[in-house]
Amino acid sequence: MTPVAGPPALDAHLVVDRGAFRLDLRLRIAAGEVVALLGPNGAGKTTALRALAGLEALTAGHVTLAGRDLDRPDRRLWTPTEHRPIGVVFQDYLLFPHLSALDNVAFGPRRHGTDRRRARDQAAGWLARVGLADHAARKPRQLSGGQAQRVALARALAVHPTLLLLDEPLAALDARTRLDTRAELHRHLAEHPGATLLVTHDPLDALVLADRLVIIEDGRLVQEGDAVAITARPRTDYVARLVGLNLYRGHADGHTVLVGDSFPLATADRLDGDAFVAFPPSAVALHPHRPDGSPRNTWPATIAGIQRHGDNLRVQLDGPITVAADITPAAAAHLHLTPGQAVWAAVKATETHAYPAG
């Protein structure tokens, strides 16, 4: 999924006022590029998607697609949803329950003026591409979740959209179906020549499917870049949790960063000025007593909670800084860990990563 050089397929400045909330987001996506839009609940992801689809009016800004202005409030220009070269796959797919899979996919071409026979021929081709040629006559209630998702994708792609919008397309699937469908979706997005915007809360969907991540909080852009850049240098607590890191902001003086209430963290990186410090939960070691003979960062902590996390246990720690630590069940049993228990936490300076906060 390598974006094509040249002007972006989508050039948008989305400004939407909804009561006390304001979305203010600039978004550019190249033809052939897949961008994932992530953020916590209420960040404005769905508002952005609805604005691009013409389902939410802009307060200001613009939506320009393939050089054509679709929305410009300052010129009183607004293009109805059905006249936009956009395909949408909604979270619940929204297939027409009374139509067969074939006629669901044929609906878009028919709306664009294609005669019935040709539209159905095109729809049959799309169903074959998503592996559902033998399901053409089935109604949505006769399809599994993964099959319904593929019909919805075929319906969106059948209009050859300049922009494809995907709203949490895998959220309704169980874990196994999600795994298989994600792999199929990746293949179809790689073949799509237009721009794609994937709205999701799942970092794995974003990392597997997207070329670039755009992260918003409270209606504003907080970070964007490819997966490597985002995971290496998260810049907010939300992004740190998204990529599975402990993150602190403080002031650096050489190899020490003061975080929280002037708590010193020794780091391998040398910096001066405002800085972030990040380290994975797996880097945190827990001890029943203060460890000695080591240059590591050590501090007393209290266990605030214990949860299963994959094959390990995730331990939440209170103390001079709040920390997540990942340990094996065997280690937890050896330490007899329980909520409220006092322990010592330790992190080697070499396991930390410090970088400028500016």
N, C-alpha and C positions, 0 to 999 in steps of 0.2 A: 504494500500500500504506500507507494512513493508518490508524494504530491507532484503535480506537473508544474514546471516553472511558468511564470507569467502572472498576470493579474489574478486576484482571488475570484473564485466562483461566487463566494458570498462575502460581501462587505457590509457589515451592519453595525450600527450604534443603537442599542436597545435601551430606551429610557421609558420606563413604565411606572406611573404612580398609582398605588393601590392603598388608599388611606394613608397610614403613617409609613408604609413601606415604599421604598423606591428602588427599582432595578436600574442600574446604570452600567452597561456592559458593552464594550467594543469587541466585536467578534469578526475574524477573517478566516475563511477556510478555502484552501485551494481545491481545484478539481482533482479528484482522486485521493484526497486526504480525508482521514477519519479523525475527528476531534471528539474527545469525551469531555462532557461538562459535568463536573462533580461539585458537591457541596452538601452541607448538613440540611436537614429538614428546614424549610422556610427560607433557604438562601436565595431562591429566585430561579431555580433550574426550570421548573415547569412553566413559570411565567415567560422565561426567555423562549422556550419552545413554542408556546402558544402565540407569542408575538411574531415569531418567524412564520408560523403557519397561517397568520391572519385571523387567529381566534381571540387575540387580545390587542386592543388598539394602543399604538405608541403615544406617549405624551410628547416626546421629542425624539430627535435622532433620525435614523433612516434604515431601510432594508433595501440593499441593492444586490440583485442576483444576475450573474452573467452580464454585468454592465447595465441592466435594466432596473430602474427605480420602481420598487413595489410599494413602499411606504415612505412618505415624507410629510409629516404633520404640518411643517411650516409652509408647505405648498398645498395642503389639504388633499394630498394624494394618498389613497388607500386602495389596495387591490384585494378583491374578495378571495377567500380561500380557494374556491374552485377554479380561479383563473391564475393561480400561482403554479409554476413548474416545480412543485414540491410533492414528495411522497412522505406519508407519515405512518409509522407503526406505533400504535398506542400501547400502553402497558397492558390493558385488558383486550387488546387486539381489535375489539369492536367490529367483528365480522357481522355481516347481515345474516341473522339467524334463519331467514326464510329462503336464502339463496344457497345453491350448491357451492362447493369450493371453486369450481370452474367459473360460475357466474359472479362470485365475489371478486375474483381476479379480473374478470372481463369488465367489471363495472367502471374502472378508471378509463380504459380506452373508449368505452361507449360514451362516457361523459365528454370525452375529447373529440367526439364526432366520428369515431370509427364504426362502420356498420357492424351489425350483430354477429354475422358469420365470421368476419375477419377478427373481431374482438375475441370471440371464443377460441379461434385458432391461436391467437397470440397468448391467451390465457393458458391454453393447453401446453404451449411451449414453456411458459414460466413455471407451471406446475411440474413439468418434467425436469426443469433445471433445479428445483428444490426437492426433487425425489418423491413427488406426490402424484405422478401421472395416474396411478391406479386409484386415487382418492377423489377424482374430479367430481363425481356425482354425489359425494357425501355432504351432508349439511354440517354446520359448525358443531352441533351437539354430538355428532358422530366422530369427531376428531379428538385426539389426545391434545394435551397442552402444547407439546412440541410441534405437532402437526398444524395446529391452529396458528402458532407463531410463524411457521413457514408459509402458510397461506397468506397471512397478513403481510409478510415481507414480499411475497410474489405480487400481491395486489399493489403495494407501494412502488415496486420497481417496474411494474407493467406500464406505467405512464412515462418511463424514461426521465425521472426527475433530475433537474439540475441540482437540487438539494434534497437529501434523504434525512428525515428526522426520526430518530428512534427513542421512544420514551420508555425507559426501563424495560427493554424488550424481553429480558430473561427472568424478570422478577417473579412471574407467576408459575415458574417451573420448579419441579422438585430437583434435588441435587444431581441425580444421575442424568435426568433429561437435560438439565441445564448444561452439564459438561459436554454432552454430545451436540446440543444445539449451538453452544458457543463456538465449537469448532466449525460447524457448518456455516454459521453466520460470518465468521472470519473469512471463509472462502468467498462467500457472496459479496462481502464488502470489498474484498481485494479486487473483484471483477467489476465493481461499480465505477463508472467513469466520472460520476458527479461528486460533489462534496457531501460529506456525511457528518451529522451531529448526533452523538450518542449521549443521551441524558441518563445518568446512572448514579447510584449510591454505592455500587459494588466496585472496590478498587481492582479486583481481579478481572472483571469485565473490561474495565478501562485499560488495564495494562496489557491484556491479551488483544483487544480489538482496535485500540486507537494508536494513531501515530503521535498524537499530542494531547496533553491534558490541560484543561482550563478549569481552574478551581475558584469558586465564588463563595463568599460569606456575606450575609446581610446585604445582598444585592450588588456587591462589588467584587471585582477581580482581586484575588489575593496572591495568586501564583499561576504561572503557566510554563509549559516546556514539555520536553519528552520525558518518558518514565525515568530514565537515568538521572536527569537533572532534578526532577521532583523528589525522588527517593533519596538522593544524595544530600539535598539541602532543603528540607521542609522549612517553611517560614511562619507557620501558625500551628497552634495546638491541634486543630482539626486535621491539617495535612500530616502532622507527625503521627497522629492516631491512624490515619488512613494508610500510611506506609509502615506502621508498626514500630515507631521509635519513641523513646523518651526525649523530650525537647525542652530546653530552658533558654531563656534570654537573660543576658547579664552584661557585665562590663569586664573586658579582658585586659590583663596586664601580664604580658609575656605568656607563660604556660599555665596561668591561673585565670579562671573566669569566676567572678562573684555573681551568683544567681540567687533568686529568692531574697531572703533577708540577709544578704551578704554571706551566703554560704559558699565557700571556695570549692571549685572543682578543678583538679589538675587535668590538663589536657596535653596530648602529644603535639598539637598544633600551637604555634606561637602567633599571638595576635595582640593588638592594642585597640581599645575602643569598644563600642557596642558590638556584641557577638552573640551567636547562638551556639549552644552545645547540644549534641545529639548522641545517643547511644542506644543500641537495641536492648530489649528486655533480657535477651539471652546473655548479655554481658554482665548482668547483675548477679553477684554471688551472695548467698545468705549464710550467716554463721550464728551459732547460738551464743558465742562470746566474741569479744573484739579480737579480730585477727592481728597478729603482730609480725614483725620482720618483713613487712611488705610496703612498697611505696604507693600502694593503691589508694584511691579515694575510699574512705571508710566513714560510716556514720551510724548512730543508733536509729532504729526505726521500729514502727509498730505495724503489725499485719492488720490491714483494714478489710481485706477480703481475699478469697481464694476461689478461682473458677477454672474449669477445664478449658484448655486452649490447644486444640489439636491433640497431639500425643503427650503434651506437657501440661503443667498447671501454671496459670497466670496468677501471680501474687501481687496484690495492690498494697503498697507500703505508704504509711504516713510518717512524717518526720520533718527535718529541716527542708526537705524537698519531697514531693510526692513522686513515687516511682512505680513502674510496673516491672516485675521480675518474672522470667520464665524458668521453671525448674522441673526436673523429672519427678514423677510420682514417687520413685524410690527415695530421692533426696528429701521430698516433703515428709515421707514416712520416717526417715532417719532423724529429721529435725523435729518431728511431732508438731508440725505447724498447725496452729489454730488462730482464728480471728482474735485480735486483742493481744497476741503474744509479742513480747519484745525480742527483737533480733538485731544483728548487725548486718548492714549492707556494704558491699564493696564493689568497686568498678575500677579496673585498671585504666590508667591514663591512656594507654595505647588503644583501648577499645572505644575511646571517645572521638568525636569529630567536631571541631570548632571551626566556625566560619563567620565572616562579617555579617552583621545584622542590617547594615545600611543598604 
